[in-house]
């Protein structure tokens, strides 16, 4: 069969949530979402609106869904682990379109809430600002979470290794690392410090040159990893929050093998679920401070590339990267080494490859 990383995989997808606390860091509560290949009896139920999982992102807001069935048994085997890190003001289920896609192709995927830096925390800041309560600029918290986030991911990987049922099917000694925005920075920072990472997939990452205090993230990254970790940057050409020149700077600093694919006419939120909703919510209700200033440059979603193009871009190239470097799939490696621009154009998606 022809290798096709854009199509959903052969496995139905299960999902469950773990609620561990890190005793070594003051019992810090770190909820973890885990997606995995489920048994064949679940086929179709992960895509059926009546049986797929529904959850609340923000209390009081309408629930949303993901293409997975909750708390079903995994298909017995061994699957590579991919860790995901959400963005500033995101949450562990912010990019399920990628996480469930990977799981359908034979991966265990885990994503942790970086507690204190989630959407609920940021919404509380927004409401406080609207009520006139003086608050610190969200970027002032960068120092704190630059220290916390990589440790959160390491804790999550260890929790997956010891989890009932999931620990028996997850390969945690050779993992892939991905994340968006601040989570893209976390991807690079965790790759730097944990030799279990064998493939890195930063999505529109922070860490390029920024004005203070954001420059803390740039200074904290050390690309002298002491080993070769294939790294694929997936970024947006019209990123209002983290401009493209910062992505080029990060690529330049990254040791080979490395590559970058740029989604044309896309902005920062094109790496999240429900792109239209998330993009417009940020544009109309940004966090106070620096984000509020940046939001003034964000174009309406109607003027940008369709969300389905972004989903296709991230799913297909992200999966191929993991297949090539975690599973040794020669077809995936050949696809990535070929004319990616033409490959995506054949699917209606305009990209530039560096």
C-alpha positions in Angstrom: 0.0 0.0 0.0 1.1 3.6 -0.7 2.3 5.4 2.4 -0.3 8.1 3.3 0.3 10.1 6.5 -2.6 12.4 5.8 -5.3 9.7 6.1 -6.5 8.6 9.6 -4.7 5.4 10.7 -6.1 1.8 11.1 -6.5 2.0 14.9 -9.6 3.3 16.7 -8.4 5.7 19.4 -9.0 5.5 23.1 -8.4 8.3 25.6 -8.1 8.5 29.4 -7.1 11.1 31.9 -4.6 10.7 34.7 -4.6 12.9 37.8 -1.2 12.7 39.4 0.5 15.1 41.7 4.3 15.7 41.8 5.3 15.0 45.4 8.8 16.3 44.7 7.5 19.8 43.7 5.0 20.6 46.5 2.4 18.1 45.2 1.9 20.1 42.1 -1.2 18.8 40.4 -0.6 17.8 36.7 -3.5 16.3 34.9 -2.4 14.2 31.9 -4.4 13.3 28.8 -3.4 10.0 27.1 -4.5 8.8 23.6 -3.7 5.3 22.4 -4.6 2.6 19.9 -7.8 1.0 21.2 -9.1 -2.5 20.5 -10.8 -3.2 17.1 -14.2 -3.5 18.8 -14.1 0.3 19.2 -13.7 1.0 15.5 -16.0 3.8 14.3 -17.0 4.8 17.9 -14.1 7.3 18.1 -15.6 9.2 15.1 -19.3 8.8 16.0 -20.7 12.0 17.7 -22.9 9.8 20.0 -19.9 7.8 21.4 -16.8 10.0 21.0 -15.5 11.8 24.1 -16.9 15.2 25.1 -15.3 17.6 27.6 -15.3 21.1 29.0 -12.5 23.5 28.2 -13.8 26.3 30.4 -16.5 25.7 33.0 -19.7 27.3 31.9 -18.8 27.2 28.2 -20.4 24.6 25.8 -18.5 21.2 25.8 -16.4 20.2 22.9 -15.5 16.8 21.5 -12.4 14.8 20.4 -12.1 11.8 18.0 -11.5 9.2 20.7 -13.5 6.9 23.0 -13.0 7.4 26.7 -11.6 4.8 29.1 -11.6 1.8 26.7 -8.9 -0.9 26.7 -5.7 -0.4 24.6 -4.8 -2.8 21.8 -2.0 -5.0 23.3 1.3 -4.2 21.7 4.2 -1.8 22.1 3.9 1.8 20.7 6.3 4.7 20.7 5.4 7.6 23.0 4.9 11.1 21.8 4.8 13.9 24.4 2.8 17.1 23.7 3.2 20.5 25.5 0.5 23.2 25.1 0.9 26.9 24.6 0.7 29.8 27.0 -2.9 29.9 28.1 -3.6 26.6 26.4 -4.5 23.2 27.8 -3.7 19.6 27.5 -6.4 19.0 24.9 -5.7 22.0 22.7 -4.4 20.1 19.7 -6.4 16.8 19.7 -6.5 16.8 15.9 -2.8 15.9 15.9 -2.8 13.8 19.1 -5.7 11.5 18.0 -4.2 11.2 14.4 -0.9 10.0 15.8 -2.7 7.5 18.1 -4.7 6.1 15.1 -1.3 5.3 13.5 0.1 3.4 16.4 1.4 5.9 19.0 0.7 6.5 22.6 0.4 10.3 22.9 0.5 12.1 26.3 -0.2 15.8 27.0 0.1 17.5 30.4 -1.7 20.6 31.8 1.1 23.1 32.8 -0.9 24.0 35.9 -0.9 27.8 36.5 -0.4 28.5 32.8 -3.6 27.1 31.3 -6.6 28.7 29.6 -8.5 28.8 32.8 -5.7 30.7 34.5 -5.5 33.2 31.7 -9.3 33.7 31.6 -9.1 34.5 35.3 -6.5 37.2 34.4 -8.7 38.6 31.7 -11.7 38.8 34.0 -9.6 40.4 36.8 -8.3 43.0 34.3 -11.9 43.8 33.1 -12.9 44.4 36.7 -10.1 46.9 37.2 -7.9 44.7 39.4 -4.2 45.5 38.8 -2.4 42.4 37.5 1.1 41.6 36.3 1.7 41.3 32.6 1.4 37.6 31.7 4.9 37.7 30.1 6.2 38.4 33.6 5.5 34.8 34.4 7.8 33.5 31.7 10.7 32.9 34.1 8.6 30.8 36.4 7.2 28.6 33.7 10.5 28.3 31.8 11.7 26.4 34.9 8.5 24.4 35.4 7.5 23.3 32.0 10.3 20.9 31.0 10.1 19.3 34.5 6.3 18.8 33.9 7.0 16.9 30.7 9.7 14.7 32.4 7.2 13.9 35.2 4.5 13.1 32.7 6.8 10.6 30.8 7.6 8.9 34.0 3.9 8.7 35.0 3.1 7.1 31.6 5.8 4.5 32.1 4.3 3.4 35.4 0.5 3.8 34.6 -1.8 0.8 34.7 -2.4 -0.7 31.2 -0.9 2.3 29.4 2.5 1.6 30.9 2.4 -1.8 29.4 1.9 -0.6 25.8 4.0 2.7 25.8 7.7 2.7 24.8 9.1 5.4 27.0 12.8 4.9 26.3 12.7 6.4 22.8 10.1 9.2 22.4 9.0 12.0 20.2 8.5 15.5 21.6 6.1 18.1 20.2 4.3 21.2 21.4 2.9 24.6 20.3 4.1 28.1 21.0 5.4 28.1 24.6 5.0 24.3 24.2 7.2 24.5 21.1 9.8 26.1 23.3 9.2 23.4 25.9 9.8 20.9 23.1 13.3 22.3 22.4 14.1 22.7 26.1 13.1 19.1 27.0 15.0 17.7 24.0 18.0 19.6 25.3 17.8 17.9 28.7 16.3 14.4 28.2 18.1 11.9 26.0 15.0 9.8 25.6 13.9 12.3 22.9 14.7 11.0 19.4 12.5 13.2 17.3 11.4 16.8 17.9 8.5 18.6 16.3 8.2 22.2 17.5 5.0 23.9 16.3 5.3 27.7 15.9 7.7 27.7 18.9 8.7 30.6 21.2 12.4 31.2 21.8 13.4 33.3 18.9 14.8 36.7 19.7 12.2 38.7 21.7 12.2 41.9 23.8 12.5 41.4 27.6 11.2 39.5 29.4 10.5 37.1 26.6 14.2 37.0 25.7 14.6 34.7 28.8 13.3 31.9 26.6 15.9 32.5 23.9 18.7 32.6 26.4 17.5 29.4 28.1 17.8 27.3 25.0 21.0 25.4 24.5 21.3 23.5 21.2 24.4 21.6 22.2 22.4 18.5 22.7 25.4 16.1 22.5 23.4 13.9 20.0 21.6 14.1 16.7 17.8 14.7 17.1 16.0 15.1 13.8 13.9 18.3 14.2 11.1 19.5 12.0 9.7 23.0 12.6 6.1 23.6 11.4 5.4 27.3 11.5 3.1 30.0 10.1 4.2 32.8 7.8 1.9 35.4 9.2 2.4 34.6 12.9 1.3 37.7 14.8 2.6 36.6 18.2 5.9 34.9 17.2 7.0 36.3 13.9 8.7 34.2 11.2 12.1 35.8 11.6 12.2 34.3 15.1 11.6 30.8 13.6 14.4 31.3 11.2 16.7 32.2 14.1 15.7 29.1 16.0 16.3 26.9 12.9 19.7 28.5 12.5 20.6 27.6 16.1 19.3 24.0 15.8 21.9 21.3 15.1 21.3 19.1 12.0 19.4 17.2 10.9 16.8 19.9 10.7 14.1 21.3 8.4 11.3 23.9 8.5 8.0 23.9 6.6 6.1 27.2 6.6 2.3 27.2 6.2 1.4 30.2 4.0 -1.2 32.8 5.0 -1.5 31.3 8.5 -1.3 32.7 12.0 -0.3 31.5 15.4 -3.6 29.7 16.3 -3.5 27.5 13.2 -2.0 24.7 15.3 -5.0 24.4 17.7 -8.3 22.6 17.5 -11.3 24.7 16.5 -9.0 27.2 14.8 -11.8 29.7 13.9 -13.1 29.9 17.4 -9.7 30.1 19.1 -8.3 32.6 16.7 -11.2 35.0 17.0 -11.4 34.6 20.8 -7.8 35.7 21.0 -8.3 38.5 18.6 -11.3 39.9 20.5 -10.4 38.9 24.1 -6.6 38.8 24.4 -4.8 38.5 27.7 -3.8 42.0 29.1 -0.4 43.5 28.6 1.9 42.5 25.7 -0.6 40.0 24.2 -3.2 42.8 24.0 -0.9 44.9 21.9 0.0 42.0 19.6 -3.7 41.1 19.1 -4.2 44.4 17.3 -2.2 43.0 14.4 -4.2 39.8 14.1 -6.2 39.5 10.8 -9.8 38.1 10.8 -9.8 34.3 10.3 -11.8 34.8 7.1 -8.7 36.4 5.5 -6.4 33.5 6.3 -5.9 29.9 5.1 -8.7 27.5 5.7 -8.4 25.5 9.0 -8.6 22.2 7.1 -5.4 23.2 5.3 -3.6 23.6 8.7 -4.9 20.3 10.0 -3.7 18.6 6.8 -0.3 20.3 7.1 0.3 19.4 10.8 -1.1 15.9 10.7 0.6 14.7 7.5 4.1 16.2 8.0 4.0 15.7 11.8 3.1 12.0 11.5 5.7 11.4 8.7 8.4 12.9 10.9 7.6 10.6 13.8 7.2 7.6 11.5 10.6 8.3 9.9 12.6 8.8 13.1 10.8 6.7 15.8 9.7 3.8 13.7 12.4 3.9 11.0 9.8 4.0 8.2 11.7 4.4 5.0 8.6 5.6 3.0 8.1 8.4 5.5 11.8 9.4 5.3 11.6 9.4 1.5 8.4 11.6 1.6 10.1 14.2 3.8 13.3 14.2 1.8 11.3 14.8 -1.4 9.4 17.8 -2.8 7.3 18.6 0.2 6.0 21.9 -1.4 4.7 19.9 -4.3 3.3 17.2 -2.1 1.3 19.8 -0.1 0.2 21.7 -3.2 -1.3 18.5 -4.6 -3.5 18.6 -1.4 -4.4 22.2 -1.9 -2.0 23.5 0.8 0.6 26.2 0.1 3.8 25.8 2.0 7.4 27.0 1.8 10.2 24.6 2.8 13.5 25.7 4.3 
